[in-house]
Amino acid sequence: MKFSEWMDRFGINRMRFGLESVKELLKRLGDPQNDFKSVHIAGSDGKGSTCAMIYSVLLNAGVHAGMYTSPHLIRFNERISVNGIGIEDDELESLMQIIKPAVDGMSADGIDCTFFEVATALAFLHFSRSGVKYAVLETGLGGRLDATNVVIPDVTAITHIGLEHTEILGDTIEKIASEKAGIIKRSVPVVTANSGAALNVIKNAAERSNSVLTDVNEDLKIISFRNGHTTIDYLGNVYEIGIPGKCQAENAAIAAECVRQLNKDLEKFIAKGLKDVKWRGRMEYFSDEDIIIDSTHTAAGAKMLVSDIIETYGKVTLITGMFSDKDADILCRYFSKMASKIIITAPGSERAMPPERLAEIMRRYSDDVSIENDLRKAIESERGKSTILITGSLHMAGEAISYLKKV
């Protein structure tokens, strides 16, 4: 059986929150999560970018490092990386031969694993076998009951928290922040850029865990925003950020502080690491096509994206689609402000919101709204006419990158 066929059996959208199953799976694999040090990141927006920034600094410093993020844009292999290289198919097949008997044994004992639990175990086993010194780990959803929360990290960080997955994490910022703050471990330093109610929850959780909390906002200043890229001053150090968008200022400050907390000797590599960092599908501009591809799917992210797009490109032709569990009304309200023309489509997923329903919502805010069910046809209908922005879903961003052959 091929690795992809085996993983498909778990159902990528099937979720379970709790640590019992993943702990049992890792125990049967020899607890590989204990073989490396780690930085653990949770949040609603920016946690993937923050992971990429920390990872970039580590790689620039010559540290043998790994990174585990989710979901992937195009291929599963993107989720698990060592020294800047996504895991190879041959290694996945090899790891499957080790993990499958453990998973089958658990199933025989009446304990079934989810896709994310198996993926997490794969990452930890790969990092262990590769002998990485540090692994940068992104939570999947939430934090407290997320499968990645079996590690005892050297540093934890919580990026911006907003209302998301309210049916699972809770219907208030306080409830969601409490779930995210569940990654805080006793006496492990915590870094954040949150404010208000979310910051209060994180502060209380840090105090209960006797963990030193650093709020980077106290020492962060945006110096400039030019051609979509931000330059910041953090603690008197000037950093250019390789990932586009003003929102990356907070993420970069969190990344810099995590590195400082991790190892003071790594500080001299922060500037180059932040400048060199790449993270696909984040206001990613392809000049030869005059197309921007972005994965924004939260209200806070949409608000910042609108400001950045207008300041950098002016009004654009918007191609958008999103999953059914998103707050479509608020996303449409924000997205409409930067669009001279809007085409509604859908990500290629069973979770996609029907284009007709999304178009109905978008027409509350714009008069120029049309539907094209096929993303490729939507792109071709406007290609070369004006600047195109494709956003609303990470899944759709991956589809667009693949179609444009920008892999």
C-alpha positions as CSV (number, residue, x, y, z in Angstrom):
1,M,0.0,0.0,0.0
2,K,1.3,3.5,-0.9
3,F,1.7,6.1,1.8
4,S,-0.9,8.4,0.2
5,E,-3.5,5.6,0.0
6,W,-2.9,4.6,3.6
7,M,-3.2,8.2,4.9
8,D,-6.5,8.7,2.9
9,R,-8.0,6.0,5.0
10,F,-7.9,8.2,8.0
11,G,-10.0,11.0,6.4
12,I,-8.2,14.3,6.4
13,N,-11.3,16.2,7.8
14,R,-12.0,13.8,10.7
15,M,-11.0,15.5,14.0
16,R,-10.7,14.5,17.6
17,F,-9.5,16.6,20.4
18,G,-7.6,15.0,23.2
19,L,-4.1,13.6,23.8
20,E,-4.8,10.1,24.9
21,S,-4.6,8.5,21.5
22,V,-1.5,10.4,20.2
23,K,0.3,9.7,23.5
24,E,-0.4,6.0,23.1
25,L,0.8,6.0,19.5
26,L,4.0,7.9,20.4
27,K,4.6,5.5,23.3
28,R,4.4,2.5,21.0
29,L,6.9,4.3,18.7
30,G,9.4,5.0,21.6
31,D,8.3,8.5,22.4
32,P,10.3,10.3,19.6
33,Q,9.0,13.7,20.7
34,N,11.5,13.5,23.6
35,D,14.5,13.3,21.3
36,F,14.7,17.0,20.3
37,K,14.2,20.5,21.7
38,S,11.3,22.5,20.4
39,V,9.4,25.8,20.0
40,H,5.6,25.4,20.1
41,I,3.4,28.0,18.4
42,A,-0.4,28.5,18.7
43,G,-2.7,31.3,17.5
44,S,-5.5,32.2,15.1
45,D,-3.5,34.2,12.6
46,G,0.2,34.1,11.8
47,K,1.4,31.0,13.5
48,G,2.6,29.4,10.3
49,S,4.5,32.5,9.3
50,T,6.0,32.8,12.8
51,C,7.2,29.2,12.6
52,A,8.7,29.8,9.2
53,M,10.6,32.9,10.5
54,I,12.0,31.0,13.5
55,Y,13.0,28.1,11.3
56,S,14.7,30.5,8.8
57,V,16.8,32.0,11.6
58,L,17.8,28.5,12.8
59,L,18.8,27.4,9.3
60,N,20.8,30.6,8.8
61,A,22.6,29.9,12.0
62,G,23.5,26.4,10.7
63,V,21.4,24.7,13.3
64,H,20.2,21.2,12.4
65,A,16.5,21.9,12.6
66,G,13.0,20.7,11.6
67,M,9.6,22.3,11.1
68,Y,6.1,20.8,11.3
69,T,3.2,22.9,10.1
70,S,-0.3,22.3,8.8
71,P,-2.2,22.2,6.6
72,H,-0.2,21.9,3.4
73,L,-0.7,24.0,0.3
74,I,0.0,21.5,-2.4
75,R,1.6,18.3,-1.1
76,F,1.6,16.5,2.3
77,N,5.4,16.6,2.2
78,E,5.4,20.3,2.9
79,R,4.2,19.7,6.4
80,I,7.4,18.1,7.6
81,S,10.8,19.7,6.8
82,V,14.4,19.2,7.9
83,N,17.1,21.7,7.1
84,G,14.8,23.5,4.7
85,I,13.8,20.3,2.7
86,G,10.4,18.8,2.7
87,I,10.3,15.1,3.6
88,E,10.9,12.8,0.6
89,D,8.4,10.3,-0.6
90,D,10.8,7.4,0.1
91,E,11.2,8.5,3.7
92,L,7.4,8.7,4.1
93,E,7.1,5.1,2.8
94,S,9.9,4.0,5.2
95,L,8.2,5.7,8.2
96,M,4.9,4.2,7.3
97,Q,6.4,0.7,7.7
98,I,7.3,1.7,11.3
99,I,4.1,3.5,12.2
100,K,1.5,1.3,10.5
101,P,2.0,-1.7,12.8
102,A,1.6,0.6,15.8
103,V,-1.6,2.1,14.4
104,D,-3.0,-1.3,13.5
105,G,-2.2,-2.6,16.9
106,M,-4.1,0.3,18.5
107,S,-7.0,-0.3,16.2
108,A,-7.1,-3.9,17.3
109,D,-7.2,-2.6,20.9
110,G,-10.2,-0.4,20.0
111,I,-8.2,2.9,19.7
112,D,-8.5,4.5,16.3
113,C,-6.1,7.3,15.2
114,T,-7.0,10.4,13.2
115,F,-5.1,11.8,10.2
116,F,-3.6,14.6,12.2
117,E,-2.4,12.3,15.0
118,V,-0.7,10.1,12.5
119,A,0.8,13.0,10.7
120,T,2.1,14.4,14.0
121,A,3.7,11.1,14.9
122,L,5.3,10.9,11.4
123,A,6.9,14.4,12.0
124,F,8.2,13.5,15.4
125,L,9.6,10.2,14.2
126,H,11.3,11.9,11.2
127,F,12.8,14.5,13.4
128,S,14.1,11.9,15.8
129,R,15.6,9.7,13.0
130,S,17.1,12.8,11.4
131,G,18.7,13.9,14.7
132,V,17.4,17.4,14.6
133,K,18.5,19.7,17.5
134,Y,15.4,21.9,17.4
135,A,12.0,21.5,15.9
136,V,9.5,24.3,15.3
137,L,6.0,23.1,15.8
138,E,2.7,24.6,14.8
139,T,-0.5,23.6,16.5
140,G,-3.3,22.3,14.2
141,L,-6.4,23.7,15.9
142,G,-6.7,25.2,19.3
143,G,-3.8,24.1,21.5
144,R,-4.8,22.5,24.8
145,L,-6.1,19.3,23.2
146,D,-4.1,19.5,19.9
147,A,-2.0,16.5,19.1
148,T,1.2,18.5,19.1
149,N,0.7,19.4,22.7
150,V,2.5,16.3,23.9
151,V,5.9,18.1,23.8
152,I,7.6,20.0,26.6
153,P,9.1,22.9,24.5
154,D,11.9,25.2,25.4
155,V,9.7,28.2,24.3
156,T,6.0,28.6,23.6
157,A,4.4,31.5,21.6
158,I,0.8,32.6,21.0
159,T,0.2,34.7,17.9
160,H,-2.9,36.9,17.3
161,I,-6.1,35.3,18.6
162,G,-9.4,36.0,16.9
163,L,-12.9,34.4,16.7
164,E,-12.4,31.2,14.7
165,H,-13.8,27.6,14.9
166,T,-16.2,28.9,17.5
167,E,-18.2,25.7,17.4
168,I,-15.2,23.9,18.7
169,L,-13.1,26.4,20.6
170,G,-15.8,28.6,22.1
171,D,-17.8,31.6,21.1
172,T,-15.7,34.3,22.9
173,I,-12.1,35.6,22.6
174,E,-11.6,34.5,26.3
175,K,-12.7,30.9,25.6
176,I,-10.5,30.6,22.5
177,A,-7.6,32.2,24.2
178,S,-7.9,29.7,27.0
179,E,-7.7,26.8,24.5
180,K,-4.6,28.4,22.8
181,A,-3.0,29.1,26.2
182,G,-3.3,25.4,26.9
183,I,0.2,24.9,25.3
184,I,1.8,26.9,28.1
185,K,4.0,24.5,30.2
186,R,5.3,25.0,33.7
187,S,8.4,27.3,33.8
188,V,8.6,27.4,30.0
189,P,8.8,31.1,28.7
190,V,5.9,32.4,26.7
191,V,5.9,35.0,24.0
192,T,2.9,36.8,22.6
193,A,1.7,40.0,20.8
194,N,-1.9,39.8,21.9
195,S,-3.8,42.5,23.7
196,G,-7.0,43.0,25.6
197,A,-9.0,40.0,26.7
198,A,-6.7,37.5,25.0
199,L,-3.7,38.9,26.7
200,N,-5.3,38.8,30.1
201,V,-6.1,35.1,29.6
202,I,-2.5,34.4,28.5
203,K,-1.1,36.4,31.5
204,N,-3.2,34.4,33.9
205,A,-2.2,31.1,32.4
206,A,1.5,32.0,32.4
207,E,1.2,33.0,36.1
208,R,-0.4,29.7,37.0
209,S,2.4,27.9,35.3
210,N,5.2,30.0,36.7
211,S,6.1,30.9,33.2
212,V,7.8,34.2,32.2
213,L,5.6,36.1,29.7
214,T,7.1,38.5,27.1
215,D,4.6,40.9,25.3
216,V,6.6,42.0,22.2
217,N,4.2,44.9,21.5
218,E,6.0,46.9,24.3
219,D,9.2,47.0,22.2
220,L,7.9,46.8,18.6
221,K,7.7,49.7,16.1
222,I,7.0,49.5,12.4
223,I,9.6,51.7,10.6
224,S,8.3,51.4,7.0
225,F,6.0,49.5,4.7
226,R,7.2,49.5,1.1
227,N,6.2,47.4,-1.9
228,G,4.3,45.1,0.4
229,H,7.2,44.4,2.8
230,T,7.6,45.7,6.4
231,T,10.7,46.8,8.3
232,I,10.5,46.9,12.1
233,D,12.4,48.0,15.1
234,Y,12.4,45.4,17.9
235,L,14.4,46.1,21.0
236,G,16.5,48.6,19.1
237,N,17.3,46.2,16.2
238,V,16.1,46.9,12.7
239,Y,14.7,43.9,10.8
240,E,13.4,43.6,7.2
241,I,10.8,40.9,6.8
242,G,10.8,38.6,3.8
243,I,7.1,37.7,4.0
244,P,4.8,40.5,2.7
245,G,2.2,42.2,4.8
246,K,2.1,44.6,7.8
247,C,0.7,41.7,10.0
248,Q,4.1,40.1,9.7
249,A,5.5,42.8,12.0
250,E,4.1,41.2,15.1
251,N,5.0,37.7,13.8
252,A,8.6,38.8,13.2
253,A,8.9,40.3,16.7
254,I,7.5,37.1,18.2
255,A,9.9,35.0,16.2
256,A,12.9,37.2,17.2
257,E,11.9,37.0,20.8
258,C,11.5,33.2,20.6
259,V,15.0,32.9,19.2
260,R,16.4,35.1,22.0
261,Q,14.7,33.0,24.6
262,L,15.9,29.8,22.9
263,N,19.6,30.6,22.7
264,K,21.2,34.0,23.1
265,D,24.0,32.9,20.7
266,L,21.5,32.8,17.9
267,E,20.6,36.5,18.1
268,K,23.1,37.6,15.5
269,F,21.3,35.4,12.9
270,I,17.9,37.0,13.4
271,A,18.2,39.8,10.9
272,K,19.3,37.6,8.0
273,G,16.8,34.9,9.0
274,L,13.9,37.3,8.9
275,K,15.0,38.9,5.7
276,D,15.5,35.5,3.9
277,V,12.3,33.8,5.1
278,K,9.8,32.5,2.5
279,W,6.3,31.3,3.2
280,R,4.1,30.4,0.3
281,G,0.6,31.8,-0.2
282,R,0.9,34.9,2.0
283,M,0.3,37.9,-0.2
284,E,2.6,36.2,-2.7
285,Y,3.0,38.3,-5.9
286,F,3.8,36.7,-9.3
287,S,5.0,39.7,-11.3
288,D,5.0,37.8,-14.6
289,E,1.3,37.1,-14.2
290,D,0.3,40.2,-12.2
291,I,-1.4,37.8,-9.8
292,I,-1.4,37.8,-6.0
293,I,-2.1,34.6,-4.1
294,D,-3.1,34.8,-0.5
295,S,-4.5,32.4,2.1
296,T,-6.3,34.8,4.4
297,H,-9.5,33.3,5.9
298,T,-10.1,35.1,9.2
299,A,-11.6,38.5,9.9
300,A,-8.5,39.9,11.5
301,G,-6.4,38.7,8.6
302,A,-8.8,40.1,6.0
303,K,-8.9,43.5,7.6
304,M,-5.1,43.8,7.4
305,L,-4.9,42.3,3.9
306,V,-7.3,44.9,2.6
307,S,-5.2,47.7,3.9
308,D,-2.0,46.2,2.6
309,I,-3.4,45.4,-0.9
310,I,-4.8,48.9,-1.4
311,E,-1.6,50.6,-0.3
312,T,0.6,48.3,-2.4
313,Y,-1.5,47.6,-5.5
314,G,-4.7,49.7,-5.4
315,K,-8.0,48.1,-6.3
316,V,-7.8,44.6,-7.7
317,T,-9.9,42.0,-9.4
318,L,-10.8,39.6,-6.6
319,I,-11.3,35.9,-7.1
320,T,-12.5,34.4,-3.8
321,G,-14.0,31.3,-2.3
322,M,-14.0,29.9,1.3
323,F,-14.9,27.0,3.5
324,S,-18.5,26.8,4.9
325,D,-17.3,27.2,8.5
326,K,-15.9,30.7,7.9
327,D,-17.6,34.0,8.9
328,A,-18.5,34.8,5.2
329,D,-20.3,38.0,6.0
330,I,-17.5,39.8,7.7
331,L,-14.9,38.4,5.2
332,C,-17.0,39.6,2.2
333,R,-17.4,43.0,3.9
334,Y,-13.7,43.4,4.1
335,F,-12.8,41.8,0.8
336,S,-15.3,44.0,-1.1
337,K,-13.4,47.2,-0.1
338,M,-10.3,46.3,-2.2
339,A,-12.1,44.9,-5.3
340,S,-13.1,46.7,-8.5
341,K,-14.6,43.4,-9.6
342,I,-15.4,40.1,-7.8
343,I,-15.6,36.6,-9.1
344,I,-16.9,33.9,-6.7
345,T,-15.6,30.4,-6.9
346,A,-14.9,27.5,-4.5
347,P,-12.0,25.6,-3.2
348,G,-11.9,22.0,-4.4
349,S,-13.1,20.5,-1.1
350,E,-16.2,19.0,0.4
351,R,-15.9,21.8,3.0
352,A,-16.3,24.6,0.4
353,M,-19.2,27.0,0.7
354,P,-21.4,26.8,-2.4
355,P,-20.5,29.7,-4.7
356,E,-24.2,30.7,-5.1
357,R,-24.4,31.2,-1.3
358,L,-21.2,33.1,-1.1
359,A,-22.2,35.3,-4.0
360,E,-25.5,36.1,-2.3
361,I,-23.5,37.3,0.8
362,M,-21.0,39.3,-1.3
363,R,-23.7,41.1,-3.2
364,R,-24.6,42.9,0.1
365,Y,-21.4,44.8,-0.3
366,S,-20.7,44.9,-4.1
367,D,-22.6,45.3,-7.3
368,D,-20.1,43.7,-9.5
369,V,-20.2,40.0,-8.4
370,S,-20.2,37.0,-10.8
371,I,-19.8,33.3,-10.3
372,E,-17.4,30.9,-11.9
373,N,-17.4,27.5,-10.3
374,D,-14.0,26.5,-11.8
375,L,-11.1,28.4,-10.3
376,R,-9.0,27.9,-13.5
377,K,-11.7,29.4,-15.7
378,A,-12.0,32.3,-13.3
379,I,-8.3,33.0,-13.5
380,E,-8.3,32.8,-17.3
381,S,-11.3,35.1,-17.7
382,E,-9.3,37.9,-16.1
383,R,-5.7,37.0,-16.8
384,G,-3.8,39.9,-18.3
385,K,-6.6,42.4,-17.8
386,S,-5.8,43.8,-14.4
387,T,-4.1,42.8,-11.1
388,I,-5.8,39.7,-9.8
389,L,-6.0,38.7,-6.1
390,I,-6.9,35.1,-5.2
391,T,-7.7,34.7,-1.5
392,G,-10.1,33.3,1.1
393,S,-8.8,29.8,1.6
394,L,-5.4,28.2,2.0
395,H,-6.7,25.2,0.0
396,M,-7.6,27.5,-2.9
397,A,-4.3,29.3,-2.7
398,G,-2.6,25.9,-3.2
399,E,-4.8,25.1,-6.2
400,A,-3.9,28.5,-7.8
401,I,-0.2,28.0,-7.3
402,S,-0.4,24.6,-8.8
403,Y,-2.4,25.8,-11.8
404,L,0.0,28.6,-12.5
405,K,2.8,26.1,-12.2
406,K,4.5,28.2,-9.6
407,V,5.3,25.1,-7.4
